[in-house]
Amino acid sequence: MIFSSILRHDTGGKVFLSVLTIVTILIPYLNLALPVDHPLYISTYTVTILGKYLTYALLAIAVDLVWGYLGILSLGHGAFFALGGYGMGMYLMRQIGDRGVYGNPILPDFMVFLDWKELPWFWQGFDQFWFAMIMIVLIPGILAFIFGWLAFRSRVTGVYLSIMTQALVYALMLAFFRNELGFGGNNGLTDFKDILGFSLQLDSTRIGLFIASSVALAAGYLASRAITNSRLGRVAIAIRDSETRVRFIGYRVEYVKLFIFTFSAILAGIAGALYVPQVGIINPGEFSPINSIEMVIWVAIGGRYTLYGGVIGALLVNYSKTFLTSAMPEIWLFALGGLFIVVTIFLPKGIAGLLSKNRSAK
């Protein structure tokens, strides 16, 4: 009953969640139940790639929520994604214990190498999974809240706000490259062993991470759709279309923006936390401004103001990237740019808009 209420008039969302459910059940079966030589067998490597794509899809939903429904073109959501990833990376590093290269049960290898004598205060507690999970939600949320509070109360909008979000992610990238900050510097965090006591090398653990990514994607979609269907969501759309008019009729625009922007950052942080154990590393490169720009391209190609369009764009672009960077690495960026131009000119509402148009025509 709750789901049907949330997905009312959302045919695309129903199709997306149905497909996601089938995939979530089918992929583990094809990996664990079938022999390696079976034609339908899916390798653990492929499962890991698919799990990574699902985290990108959740990230795309977060971007679409603020861009498509609130009108904020964020070029800094990579910051929240990376902070969530670092939170998970810190937990995974603490789980290594004395199995590291230097055998120190408390200090990660990079701290021993840099001759650190004790664990920094901000690493305390990350040996506990529950604490790490709280920080994964809290840190991106607090950063987004502070940034949004200052920006929205000052009524910074449009291209100026976009530039500020990109400056934020760039500043964080420069900071995390510094060894003295205590996050591994240029090399970042890697060499993870296990999560919740389960080895990250086991096929079953990879399947578990894939399922967790799928569940998080479905939950993130439903939560975002619940917001967009609510009165708050309708006010957000009104702000996107005419912020001055919404202010004039008495709404506190900055509060609406602040809530949705902060919630979006939390979704991005969760996506980053699920991404890290599947790829096995987190470094300052994840803060790169180009990553945040790519996220916007996913949503533009898939179709903003739909939520599921961002999922389509994230999956399509990243699958193309995986294929082209291995087959024809020299043309990848040209292909991405060309795809973005074609979609902008001929499909202003993205792939989701085209699918919706075809469905309406029938």
C-alpha positions as CSV (number, residue, x, y, z in Angstrom):
1,M,0.0,0.0,0.0
2,I,2.8,2.4,0.9
3,F,4.8,1.6,-2.2
4,S,1.7,1.9,-4.5
5,S,1.1,5.3,-3.0
6,I,4.7,6.5,-3.5
7,L,4.8,5.1,-7.1
8,R,1.3,6.5,-8.1
9,H,1.5,7.8,-11.7
10,D,5.1,6.7,-11.9
11,T,5.1,4.0,-14.6
12,G,8.8,4.4,-15.3
13,G,9.6,4.0,-11.6
14,K,7.5,0.8,-11.4
15,V,9.3,-0.6,-14.4
16,F,12.7,0.3,-13.0
17,L,12.1,-1.3,-9.6
18,S,10.6,-4.4,-11.2
19,V,13.7,-4.8,-13.4
20,L,16.0,-4.1,-10.4
21,T,14.2,-6.8,-8.4
22,I,14.6,-9.4,-11.1
23,V,18.3,-8.5,-11.6
24,T,18.9,-8.6,-7.9
25,I,17.5,-12.2,-7.7
26,L,18.9,-13.4,-11.0
27,I,22.6,-12.2,-10.8
28,P,23.4,-14.0,-7.6
29,Y,21.9,-17.2,-8.9
30,L,23.8,-17.0,-12.2
31,N,27.0,-16.5,-10.3
32,L,26.7,-18.9,-7.4
33,A,24.5,-21.7,-8.7
34,L,25.9,-22.2,-12.2
35,P,29.2,-23.9,-13.1
36,V,31.9,-21.7,-14.5
37,D,31.6,-23.3,-17.9
38,H,27.9,-22.7,-18.2
39,P,27.0,-20.2,-21.0
40,L,24.8,-18.2,-18.6
41,Y,27.4,-18.1,-15.8
42,I,28.3,-14.5,-14.6
43,S,31.7,-14.1,-13.2
44,T,32.4,-12.4,-9.8
45,Y,34.3,-9.7,-11.7
46,T,31.2,-8.9,-13.7
47,V,29.1,-8.9,-10.5
48,T,31.5,-6.4,-9.0
49,I,31.3,-4.1,-12.0
50,L,27.5,-4.3,-11.9
51,G,27.5,-3.5,-8.2
52,K,29.7,-0.4,-8.9
53,Y,27.2,0.7,-11.6
54,L,24.4,0.5,-9.0
55,T,26.3,2.8,-6.7
56,Y,26.6,5.3,-9.6
57,A,22.9,5.0,-10.3
58,L,22.2,5.9,-6.6
59,L,24.5,8.9,-7.0
60,A,22.7,9.9,-10.2
61,I,19.4,9.9,-8.3
62,A,21.0,12.2,-5.7
63,V,22.1,14.7,-8.4
64,D,18.7,14.6,-10.2
65,L,16.9,15.3,-7.0
66,V,18.6,18.7,-6.6
67,W,19.0,19.5,-10.3
68,G,15.8,18.2,-11.8
69,Y,13.4,19.0,-9.0
70,L,15.1,21.9,-7.2
71,G,16.9,23.6,-10.1
72,I,20.3,23.5,-8.4
73,L,23.0,22.5,-10.9
74,S,25.5,20.9,-8.4
75,L,29.0,20.4,-9.7
76,G,30.3,19.2,-6.4
77,H,28.3,16.1,-5.5
78,G,31.5,14.2,-6.0
79,A,32.6,15.6,-2.6
80,F,29.8,13.9,-0.8
81,F,30.3,10.7,-2.7
82,A,34.0,10.7,-1.8
83,L,33.5,11.6,1.8
84,G,31.1,8.6,2.2
85,G,33.8,6.5,0.5
86,Y,36.5,7.7,2.9
87,G,34.2,6.9,5.8
88,M,33.9,3.3,4.6
89,G,37.6,3.2,3.7
90,M,38.6,4.2,7.3
91,Y,36.4,1.4,8.7
92,L,38.0,-1.1,6.3
93,M,41.5,0.0,7.1
94,R,40.9,-0.4,10.9
95,Q,39.7,-4.0,10.1
96,I,43.1,-4.9,8.7
97,G,44.7,-4.8,12.2
98,D,48.1,-6.5,12.3
99,R,47.7,-8.1,8.9
100,G,49.2,-5.0,7.3
101,V,52.7,-4.7,5.8
102,Y,54.1,-3.3,9.0
103,G,52.0,-5.5,11.4
104,N,50.8,-2.6,13.5
105,P,47.5,-3.6,15.1
106,I,46.3,0.0,15.5
107,L,48.0,2.3,12.9
108,P,47.3,1.8,9.1
109,D,50.4,1.1,7.0
110,F,50.6,4.6,5.6
111,M,50.7,6.1,9.1
112,V,53.5,3.7,10.1
113,F,55.4,4.7,7.0
114,L,55.0,8.4,7.8
115,D,56.2,7.7,11.3
116,W,52.9,8.6,13.0
117,K,53.1,7.7,16.7
118,E,49.4,7.4,17.5
119,L,46.0,7.2,15.8
120,P,44.5,10.7,15.1
121,W,41.4,11.6,17.1
122,F,39.2,11.6,14.0
123,W,40.1,7.9,13.3
124,Q,38.8,6.9,16.7
125,G,35.7,4.7,16.6
126,F,36.1,3.7,13.0
127,D,36.9,0.2,14.1
128,Q,33.2,-0.2,14.8
129,F,30.8,-0.7,11.9
130,W,27.9,1.1,13.5
131,F,30.0,4.2,14.2
132,A,31.4,4.2,10.6
133,M,27.8,4.0,9.2
134,I,26.7,7.0,11.3
135,M,29.7,9.0,10.1
136,I,29.1,8.0,6.5
137,V,25.6,9.6,6.8
138,L,26.6,12.4,9.2
139,I,29.7,13.9,7.6
140,P,28.3,14.5,4.0
141,G,25.1,15.7,5.6
142,I,26.8,18.2,7.9
143,L,29.0,19.5,5.1
144,A,26.0,19.9,2.8
145,F,24.0,21.6,5.6
146,I,26.7,24.1,6.4
147,F,27.4,24.8,2.8
148,G,23.7,25.1,2.0
149,W,22.9,27.2,5.0
150,L,25.5,29.8,4.0
151,A,24.7,29.7,0.3
152,F,20.9,29.6,0.4
153,R,20.6,32.3,3.1
154,S,22.8,34.5,1.0
155,R,20.5,33.8,-1.9
156,V,23.3,32.6,-4.2
157,T,21.7,30.9,-7.2
158,G,22.4,29.9,-10.8
159,V,25.9,29.7,-12.2
160,Y,27.4,31.3,-9.1
161,L,26.1,28.5,-6.9
162,S,27.4,25.9,-9.4
163,I,30.8,27.5,-9.4
164,M,30.8,27.4,-5.5
165,T,29.9,23.7,-5.5
166,Q,32.8,23.0,-7.9
167,A,35.2,25.1,-5.7
168,L,34.1,23.1,-2.7
169,V,35.0,19.7,-4.3
170,Y,38.3,21.1,-5.7
171,A,39.3,22.5,-2.3
172,L,38.6,19.1,-0.7
173,M,40.6,17.3,-3.4
174,L,43.7,19.5,-2.7
175,A,43.3,19.0,1.0
176,F,43.1,15.2,0.8
177,F,46.2,15.1,-1.3
178,R,48.2,16.3,1.7
179,N,49.8,13.5,3.7
180,E,49.6,15.4,6.9
181,L,45.8,15.4,6.8
182,G,45.8,11.8,7.8
183,F,43.9,10.1,4.9
184,G,46.7,8.5,3.0
185,G,47.6,11.4,0.8
186,N,47.9,10.7,-2.9
187,N,47.7,6.9,-2.5
188,G,44.5,7.1,-0.4
189,L,43.2,4.0,1.4
190,T,43.5,0.5,0.0
191,D,44.5,-3.1,0.6
192,F,41.3,-3.8,2.4
193,K,40.8,-7.4,3.8
194,D,37.3,-7.9,5.0
195,I,34.0,-6.3,6.0
196,L,32.0,-7.4,9.0
197,G,34.3,-10.3,9.3
198,F,33.7,-11.5,5.7
199,S,36.7,-11.6,3.3
200,L,36.3,-9.2,0.4
201,Q,37.9,-11.8,-1.8
202,L,35.0,-14.3,-1.4
203,D,32.4,-14.6,-4.1
204,S,29.6,-14.6,-1.5
205,T,30.9,-11.3,-0.1
206,R,30.8,-9.7,-3.5
207,I,27.3,-10.9,-4.0
208,G,26.3,-9.5,-0.7
209,L,27.7,-6.1,-1.6
210,F,25.9,-6.2,-5.0
211,I,22.6,-7.0,-3.2
212,A,23.3,-4.2,-0.6
213,S,23.9,-1.8,-3.5
214,S,20.6,-2.9,-5.1
215,V,18.6,-2.5,-1.9
216,A,20.2,0.9,-1.3
217,L,19.3,2.0,-4.8
218,A,15.7,0.9,-4.5
219,A,15.4,2.6,-1.0
220,G,17.0,5.8,-2.3
221,Y,14.6,5.9,-5.3
222,L,11.6,5.3,-3.1
223,A,12.7,7.9,-0.5
224,S,13.4,10.5,-3.3
225,R,10.1,9.7,-5.0
226,A,8.3,10.1,-1.7
227,I,9.8,13.6,-1.3
228,T,9.0,14.7,-4.9
229,N,5.4,13.5,-4.5
230,S,4.9,15.3,-1.2
231,R,4.0,18.9,-0.6
232,L,7.7,19.7,0.0
233,G,8.4,18.3,-3.5
234,R,5.7,20.5,-5.1
235,V,7.2,23.5,-3.4
236,A,10.7,22.5,-4.6
237,I,9.4,22.4,-8.2
238,A,7.8,25.8,-7.7
239,I,11.1,27.1,-6.5
240,R,12.8,25.7,-9.5
241,D,10.4,27.4,-11.8
242,S,10.0,30.7,-10.0
243,E,11.9,31.2,-6.8
244,T,10.9,34.8,-6.4
245,R,7.2,34.1,-6.6
246,V,7.5,31.3,-4.0
247,R,9.3,33.7,-1.7
248,F,6.6,36.3,-2.3
249,I,3.8,34.0,-1.2
250,G,5.5,33.3,2.1
251,Y,7.5,30.1,1.8
252,R,11.0,30.0,3.5
253,V,12.8,28.9,0.3
254,E,16.1,28.4,2.0
255,Y,14.7,25.8,4.3
256,V,13.3,23.7,1.4
257,K,16.5,24.0,-0.5
258,L,18.5,23.1,2.6
259,F,16.5,19.9,3.4
260,I,16.6,18.5,-0.1
261,F,20.3,19.4,-0.7
262,T,21.3,17.8,2.6
263,F,19.2,14.7,1.9
264,S,20.8,14.4,-1.6
265,A,24.3,14.7,-0.1
266,I,23.5,11.8,2.3
267,L,22.4,9.6,-0.6
268,A,25.6,10.4,-2.4
269,G,27.6,9.5,0.7
270,I,25.8,6.2,1.0
271,A,26.6,5.5,-2.7
272,G,30.3,6.3,-2.0
273,A,30.4,3.9,1.0
274,L,29.0,1.0,-1.1
275,Y,31.4,1.9,-3.9
276,V,34.6,1.6,-2.0
277,P,34.6,-2.1,-0.8
278,Q,33.7,-3.2,-4.4
279,V,36.5,-1.3,-6.1
280,G,39.0,-1.8,-3.3
281,I,40.4,1.8,-3.1
282,I,39.5,5.4,-2.3
283,N,41.9,8.2,-3.1
284,P,41.7,12.0,-3.6
285,G,41.0,11.4,-7.3
286,E,37.4,10.8,-6.4
287,F,37.1,14.5,-5.5
288,S,38.2,15.5,-9.0
289,P,35.8,18.1,-10.4
290,I,35.6,16.2,-13.7
291,N,33.8,13.4,-11.8
292,S,31.1,15.7,-10.6
293,I,30.6,17.0,-14.1
294,E,30.3,13.5,-15.4
295,M,27.5,12.9,-12.9
296,V,25.5,15.8,-14.4
297,I,26.1,14.3,-17.8
298,W,24.6,11.0,-16.7
299,V,21.4,12.8,-15.6
300,A,21.2,14.9,-18.7
301,I,21.6,11.9,-21.0
302,G,19.2,9.8,-19.0
303,G,16.6,12.5,-18.5
304,R,16.4,14.9,-15.5
305,Y,13.2,15.4,-13.5
306,T,12.4,11.7,-13.6
307,L,14.8,10.1,-11.1
308,Y,14.9,6.8,-13.0
309,G,16.3,8.8,-16.0
310,G,19.4,9.4,-13.9
311,V,19.7,5.6,-13.4
312,I,19.5,5.0,-17.2
313,G,22.1,7.6,-17.9
314,A,24.5,6.3,-15.2
315,L,24.2,2.7,-16.4
316,L,24.5,3.6,-20.1
317,V,27.4,6.0,-19.8
318,N,29.5,3.9,-17.4
319,Y,28.9,0.7,-19.4
320,S,30.1,2.7,-22.5
321,K,33.0,3.9,-20.6
322,T,34.0,0.4,-19.5
323,F,33.8,-0.8,-23.0
324,L,35.4,2.1,-24.9
325,T,38.3,2.7,-22.4
326,S,39.4,-0.9,-23.0
327,A,38.6,-1.2,-26.7
328,M,39.3,2.3,-27.9
329,P,40.6,4.4,-25.0
330,E,41.7,7.3,-27.2
331,I,38.1,8.1,-28.3
332,W,36.2,7.8,-25.0
333,L,36.1,11.5,-24.1
334,F,35.1,12.4,-27.6
335,A,32.3,9.8,-27.5
336,L,31.1,11.1,-24.2
337,G,31.1,14.7,-25.4
338,G,29.4,13.7,-28.7
339,L,26.7,11.8,-26.8
340,F,26.0,14.7,-24.5
341,I,25.8,17.1,-27.5
342,V,23.4,14.8,-29.4
343,V,21.2,14.3,-26.4
344,T,21.1,18.1,-25.6
345,I,20.1,19.0,-29.2
346,F,17.8,16.1,-30.2
347,L,16.6,14.8,-26.8
348,P,16.4,17.7,-24.4
349,K,14.4,15.5,-22.0
350,G,16.9,12.7,-22.3
351,I,16.3,9.0,-22.9
352,A,13.6,8.9,-20.3
353,G,11.7,11.7,-22.1
354,L,11.9,9.7,-25.4
355,L,10.6,6.6,-23.7
356,S,7.8,8.6,-22.1
357,K,6.9,10.2,-25.5
358,N,6.8,6.8,-27.2
359,R,4.6,5.4,-24.4
360,S,2.2,8.4,-24.7
361,A,2.0,8.0,-28.5
362,K,0.8,4.4,-28.1
